[in-house]
Amino acid sequence: MYDDKELKEYRDLMKPPDRFEEGFDWKTFIGAIFIGFLMMPGSMYLQLVIGQGIGPAARWVTIILFAEIAKRSYSELKQQEIFLLYYMAGAALASPFQGLLWNQYLVQSDAARMLGLTEFIPHWVAPGLESASYLDRSFFHGDWLIPILLLIGAQLVQRIDHFGLGYSLYRLTSDVEKLPFPMAPVGALGTMALAESTEDRKTGWKWRVFSIGGMIGLAFGFFYVLLPALSGLLFQETIRLIPIPWIELTRHTEDVLPAVATGLQFDLGLVFIGMVLPFWAVIGGLVGLIITVVANPVLYHHGILHRWHPGMETVETVFANNFDFYMSFGIGLGLAIALIGVYYVVKSFKGSGDGKLDFSVLLKTNMNRGDINIWVSLSIYVFSTLAYIFLCVWLVPSFPWIFFVLYGFVYTPVVSYVTARMEGVAGQFISLPMVREFSFIAGAKFFGYQGIEIWYAPIPIHNYGEATVQFRQIELTGTSLKGIIKAELVVFPVVMVASLLFSQFLWQLAPIPSPQYPFAQELWHLQALNTLLLQTSTLEGNSLFFEALSGPIVLGGIGLGVGLYALLNVLGLPVLLVYGVVRGLGQSTPHGLILEVIGALLGRFYFLKKYGAQWRHYAPVLLAGFSCGMGLTGMFAMGCTLILKSLGRLAY
């Protein structure tokens, strides 16, 4: 693993600085409010319309605006101030109350009615269908008080929890074991683009590359987002030159490729993402997709994919195939990846310091870096886990409480440490599939639990390994952790208030989903079917989940995943290819993968040859610029839509 050439290229992109600063001041405080009340509604709107928010764009727009204000005030933003704005934008654009929009749909959905689950969805998730709030389309109703208070409480614990086990694992893997975290520089590099001073911009490359990406994003965003939004407001028919979310081709290919969901997504951002992602991970995804395209007709002709029939489109095809085969197969592949990850962790132990690790480093605090005392960090983890446990016992008293204890104090630390090492060594996230789901089923089967409340409870199953990468990014940008803590204190109330207000506003404008929100209308039904299918497993009687689950197929997925890894390992192919192949075999919608592959090929065989190793630095900044330009058009479209529709409502 340590000898993988591609990982070394990512690993050496940045080095930690010698000096750290907080970066928190009045500029970052105003930035948090700006993001929450001006950027968040645009992100929520685009999420419903095209399926992706403007997270990167909102971050960069904020930084550009504040950088220009600072320049006209004869000052400049420091690198730490820029990263703090970037960090707070990510936290602010999480939009936790957008989950209420999903909950109101779930209760009213055809999927819930079809599976007979409507009456079982607990009222602390969303009010029952008899609630007048659905007629008024309003969260400002007494029936929504408990769901809102519960969400705020869970979010508060989650933000505190951020500095618990995840931070402790970061100190262990980064300070003690000194793992390289090869993917952390990719995330940190983008935030450096606008840290150049005015003089630097004359000779540097970051601002120029960012601007090129921004102009491309503005041009594409005009046709992809702005034109459909404005034409829908001004004319009777929407002008949509580029289909959202994709061109549907399944019915045209069903004779040649039965049971294969086909289509093409024309989101140019996927090309830029393909340029940034590790090349072999993208190519592995293509290989996995090709295997799926070949295998599905064979599985169909042998009667395994028997629920598919001609006339189905992408959403119906994916759900039918998942039910017949890919849910079980995906569980097996996930277990195979987890086993490979555990193997790498054990293998990396043997080659890390020959057992000469200095654990006393954990007890030392680097005041310059703003370190949290390790005992305080572990105490935060214990407190937050106990809070989750008590909350779950209160909400679902009939479910055996011992499961909550095992989730929080046994499973979570083990899987988090395995993931932290995988992130530190290979830049890969590890998760054991269906642990949560199978534990719920075990509670129903062996302890007599019946119901679906447990599926909505905030149970303490977390994987904090991914948080180690974020703390490494903070370190690479020279930002003191004290500034991050202050930012969290400011951004939390902003997020709570803004997210609730704009969730209410979007629901008032039109039902969700509806033709006004095409992505939600197209895909939420599939998501609801997949979600609710699992929940039938803890109800009395024959569960559709058990009908879909197949032990032999799960074992086949494990065998194929491990065998594929062994074969690629023997052939000496990059380790990232394994993860890519498994991703491609996962039976997700394949429509966007083609553009990712085009981006990966352009980056590898054109731009890398033209610009050399410097292309690794260019690509993340180019993607950040594109996201910014794309997001600006989305924000403008959202502003026009909200203003004109609000005026339309006021007129009547």
Secondary structure by P-SEA (a helix, b strand, c coil): ccccaaaaaaaacbbbbccccccccaaaaaaaaaaacccaaaaaaaaaaccccaaaaaaaaaaaaaaaaaaaacccccaaaaaaaaaaaaaaaccccaaaaaaaaaaacaaaaaaccccccccccccccccccccccccccccaaaaaaaaaaaaaaaaaacccaaaaaaaaacccccccccaaaaaaaaaacccccccccccccaaaaaaaaaaaaaaaaaaccaaaaaaaacccccccccccccccccccccccccccbbbbbccaaaaaaaaaccaaaaaaaaaaaaaaaaaaaaaaaacccccccccccaaaaaaaaaaccaaaaaaaaaaaaaaaaaaaaaaaaaaccccccccccccccccccccccaaaaaaaaaaaaaaaaaaaaaacccccaaaaaaacccaaaaaaaaaaaaaacccbbbbbcaaaaaaaaaaaaccccccccccccccccccaaaaaaaaaaaaaacccaaaaaaaaaaaaaaaaaaaaaaaaaaaaaccccccccccccccaaaaaaaaaaaaaccccccccccccccaaaaaaaaaaaaaaaaaaaaacccaaaaaaaaaaaccccccaaaaaaaaaaaaacccccccccaaaaaaaaaaaaaaaaaaaaaaaaaaaaaaaaaaaaaac
